[in-house]
Amino acid sequence: MAKNDEIQALIEPVIVGMGFTLWGIEYLRNGKFSTLRIFIDHEEGIHVDHCAEVSRQVGAVLDVEDPITGNYSLEVSSPGMDRSLFTIEQYAAYAGEWVEIKLRHAFEGRKNFKGVLVGIEDENVVVSVEGTEFLLPIESVDRGRILPNFK
């Protein structure tokens, strides 16, 4: 997680300065090649031109600062309708929505939870699965995302 924090500290001021919000980043290492995925948001939405513009600016900063050793692919996109949740504030903002949460380690015998996001309690994500509420420690969450409702 330290690498994500280092990269975020470098790129967030650039993205905010361009008028966007840094929704989150994913840094995925796969052998010698890595992928850096940056999710940006804006109250009026994100267009492909926004992604290209942010990619150019952030790419220049990353080329100068060089926080990633070796080859990597830079991807910039909107969080989308099935947006991943990265921070406790994002989980709190989406209370009442259907979510899918995957934990790093099993909690009460399971790693995967799909249900309604009740909210946040202390440093725990509260999710209701088939009428049972689970308090999942935020530091144990590997990935959480909103499940879009098309009704």
C-alpha positions in Angstrom: 0.0 0.0 0.0 3.0 2.3 0.5 3.6 2.5 -3.3 -0.1 3.6 -3.8 0.4 6.3 -1.2 3.6 7.5 -2.8 2.0 7.6 -6.3 -1.1 9.3 -4.9 1.0 12.1 -3.3 2.6 12.8 -6.6 -0.4 12.8 -8.9 -3.3 14.1 -6.7 -2.2 17.8 -6.8 -1.9 17.6 -10.6 -5.4 16.0 -11.0 -7.0 18.4 -8.6 -5.2 21.4 -10.3 -6.9 20.3 -13.5 -10.3 20.5 -11.9 -10.9 16.8 -11.3 -11.2 14.6 -8.3 -8.8 11.6 -7.8 -11.3 8.9 -7.1 -8.7 6.2 -6.5 -5.7 4.3 -7.9 -4.8 0.7 -8.5 -1.2 -0.3 -8.9 -1.0 -3.9 -10.2 2.3 -5.7 -10.5 2.5 -8.6 -12.9 6.1 -9.8 -13.1 8.2 -7.3 -15.0 5.3 -5.3 -16.3 2.9 -3.3 -14.1 -0.3 -1.4 -14.6 -1.2 1.9 -13.0 -5.0 2.6 -13.1 -6.1 6.1 -12.2 -9.8 6.8 -11.7 -10.9 10.5 -12.0 -14.2 12.0 -11.3 -16.0 15.3 -11.9 -19.5 16.5 -11.0 -20.3 16.9 -14.7 -19.0 13.5 -15.7 -15.8 12.3 -17.4 -15.2 12.2 -21.1 -12.4 10.4 -23.0 -10.8 13.8 -23.7 -10.5 14.4 -19.9 -8.8 11.0 -19.5 -6.3 11.7 -22.3 -5.5 15.1 -20.9 -5.0 13.7 -17.4 -2.9 10.9 -18.8 -0.6 13.3 -20.5 -0.1 15.5 -17.4 0.2 12.6 -14.9 2.5 10.7 -17.3 4.9 13.7 -17.5 5.0 13.9 -13.7 5.6 10.1 -13.4 8.4 10.3 -16.0 10.2 13.0 -14.0 9.6 11.5 -10.5 10.0 7.9 -11.6 8.2 6.2 -8.7 7.6 3.0 -10.7 10.6 0.9 -11.7 10.4 -1.1 -14.9 7.8 -1.0 -17.6 4.2 -0.1 -16.8 1.0 0.8 -18.5 -0.9 4.0 -17.4 -4.6 3.9 -17.7 -6.9 6.8 -16.8 -10.7 6.4 -16.7 -13.9 7.4 -14.8 -14.9 5.2 -11.9 -18.0 4.1 -13.8 -21.4 3.0 -12.5 -19.8 0.0 -10.8 -17.3 2.2 -9.2 -14.7 0.7 -6.8 -14.6 2.2 -3.4 -11.2 3.2 -2.0 -11.8 5.3 1.1 -13.9 5.1 4.2 -15.5 8.4 3.1 -16.6 6.8 -0.2 -18.2 3.9 1.6 -20.1 6.3 3.9 -21.3 8.3 0.9 -22.8 5.2 -0.7 -24.8 3.9 2.2 -28.0 2.3 1.0 -26.4 1.0 -2.2 -25.8 -2.6 -3.2 -22.2 -3.5 -2.9 -19.8 -6.4 -3.5 -16.9 -6.6 -1.0 -13.9 -8.9 -1.2 -11.7 -9.3 1.9 -8.0 -10.1 1.9 -8.5 -12.7 4.6 -11.6 -14.7 5.6 -14.0 -13.0 8.2 -16.5 -15.3 9.9 -15.6 -18.0 7.4 -16.0 -16.0 4.2 -14.1 -13.5 2.0 -16.9 -12.3 -0.3 -19.9 -10.3 0.7 -22.7 -9.0 -1.5 -25.5 -6.9 0.1 -26.6 -3.5 1.1 -24.1 -1.1 2.4 -25.5 0.1 5.7 -22.7 2.6 6.5 -19.6 3.0 8.6 -19.2 2.2 12.2 -15.8 3.2 13.7 -13.3 1.8 11.2 -15.7 -0.9 9.9 -17.8 -1.1 6.8 -21.3 -2.4 7.7 -23.0 -4.5 5.1 -26.3 -6.3 5.4 -26.3 -9.7 3.6 -29.7 -11.5 3.6 -30.8 -9.7 6.8 -27.5 -10.3 8.7 -25.2 -7.3 9.3 -21.5 -7.8 9.1 -18.9 -5.3 10.4 -15.9 -5.6 8.1 -12.7 -3.9 9.2 -11.8 -1.4 6.4 -8.1 -2.4 6.5 -9.2 -6.0 5.6 -11.1 -4.9 2.5 -9.2 -5.9 -0.7 -11.8 -4.5 -3.1 -15.3 -3.0 -2.7 -17.5 -1.8 -5.5 -21.0 -0.5 -6.1 -23.4 -2.9 -7.9 -25.4 -0.7 -10.3 -29.2 -0.9 -10.1 -30.9 -0.5 -13.5 -34.5 -0.4 -12.1 
